[in-house]
């Protein structure tokens, strides 16, 4: 898919997913978010950037940590994700955080302006993740750190069957290399290619828990990466896709709910003082 088209699909797809994103994914993604904040904790007074921030789950936690003497910026390609994040920041009284819609591969931010940068589960959706990582390197000060998370290997993410199921109905081309960065060493190598040093990569095995079939399907289809394709399906197609997805995850049924295996890969790296 042409990179411009892919970005447009991502923008409008996440606009569609925004209203239900936290309800459907906050708990399931929390191990990755907590892991990033633990591996690269924001410190009081620091300037922090959160790229592909979504509704601000990591951004707002960083804002609380750096305090009013710090500064936090969250960026995302989706306008509705940014709107949701701004609302939450306002409700929390966090005046030192701001949110802007930006393309992660071309950040409208000055060089060397941040001490710490996060990208939680965003790189898989970008046409050129290396360009995005180079942008993070550019906007960090010497000695600054980056912390990023992606989904792990396809075989270890049991919800991954949603992609071929949806692609059987329409060529979605959501992210053809979605799980590539989850391969062993790939995320650390991306950091190194972007100019970072001392990259440390860890893997986290998780279970994605859903109360029932509706919640499991909604997370995969309505509030996630195939939201754009889902929005275009008629009722008959939606019923068929839901049925196929439930068949695919049937082995993970736990009573009325589902416990679906997943994996995250996290990395932290530094910008060399000499660069």
C-alpha positions, 0 to 999 in steps of 0.5 A, spaced: 500 500 500 502 507 498 504 510 504 500 516 504 494 511 503 496 507 509 497 513 513 490 515 511 487 508 513 490 509 520 488 516 521 480 514 519 481 507 522 483 510 529 478 516 529 473 510 528 476 506 534 477 512 539 470 512 542 471 505 545 478 504 545 479 505 552 473 501 554 476 495 550 483 495 550 485 499 557 486 493 561 489 489 556 494 494 554 496 496 561 502 491 562 505 494 556 504 501 558 506 499 565 512 496 563 515 502 559 514 507 565 518 502 569 523 501 564 524 508 563 521 512 568 519 519 567 522 524 573 520 530 576 521 536 571 523 532 565 520 534 558 517 528 555 514 526 548 509 520 547 508 519 540 502 515 537 499 517 544 492 514 543 487 517 548 493 519 553 494 513 557 502 513 557 502 521 556 497 522 562 501 518 567 508 521 565 505 528 566 503 526 573 510 523 574 514 529 572 509 534 575 508 541 574 515 543 573 515 538 567 513 538 560 509 533 556 507 533 549 503 527 546 502 526 538 497 522 534 495 521 527 488 521 529 484 527 531 479 524 535 484 520 539 487 527 541 481 530 542 479 524 547 486 525 550 485 533 551 479 532 555 482 527 560 488 532 561 483 538 562 479 533 567 485 532 571 487 539 571 494 537 568 496 544 565 503 542 563 501 537 558 499 538 551 496 534 545 497 535 537 495 531 531 502 529 528 505 524 523 510 520 527 515 520 521 515 527 520 514 530 527 513 538 527 518 539 533 524 542 534 531 538 535 533 536 542 527 538 546 526 532 550 529 528 555 525 522 554 520 519 549 515 513 548 512 510 543 507 505 546 504 500 540 504 505 535 510 503 530 507 497 527 502 501 524 507 506 521 509 505 513 516 507 515 518 505 523 525 507 522 523 514 520 519 514 526 525 512 530 530 517 527 525 522 528 525 520 536 532 520 536 532 527 533 528 530 538 531 527 544 537 531 547 544 528 548 543 522 553 536 522 553 532 515 552 527 512 548 522 507 550 517 503 545 513 497 545 510 493 540 506 486 539 510 480 539 511 474 534 505 473 531 505 465 533 504 468 540 499 473 539 492 468 539 488 474 536 492 475 530 487 471 526 483 477 525 487 479 520 486 474 515 479 473 517 478 480 515 482 480 509 478 474 506 472 479 506 476 485 503 483 487 502 484 491 508 492 492 508 492 495 515 499 493 516 502 488 512 508 487 516 504 488 523 508 483 527 515 483 524 518 488 529 515 483 534 521 478 532 527 476 536 531 482 536 528 486 531 525 492 535 532 493 538 535 493 531 531 498 529 533 503 535 540 501 533 539 503 526 536 509 528 542 511 532 540 509 539 545 505 543 545 500 549 538 498 546 535 493 551 529 488 549 524 484 553 518 480 552 512 480 556 507 474 556 500 476 557 493 474 557 488 478 554 481 477 558 474 478 556 468 478 559 464 475 553 464 473 546 461 480 544 467 484 548 472 479 545 469 481 538 469 488 539 476 489 541 478 485 535 474 488 530 471 495 532 476 498 537 482 496 534 486 496 527 481 493 523 476 498 525 476 501 518 474 495 514 469 493 519 465 500 518 464 498 511 461 491 512 454 490 511 450 486 517 451 479 513 458 480 513 459 482 520 455 476 522 460 472 518 466 475 520 464 475 528 463 467 527 469 466 524 473 470 529 469 466 535 471 459 531 478 462 531 479 463 538 474 458 541 480 454 544 481 460 549 474 460 552 474 460 559 467 460 562 463 465 559 469 469 557 475 468 553 483 468 555 487 469 549 494 469 549 498 475 547 505 478 547 509 484 548 516 486 546 519 492 550 525 496 548 529 502 552 535 505 548 539 511 549 541 517 545 549 517 545 552 524 548 556 524 542 551 525 537 
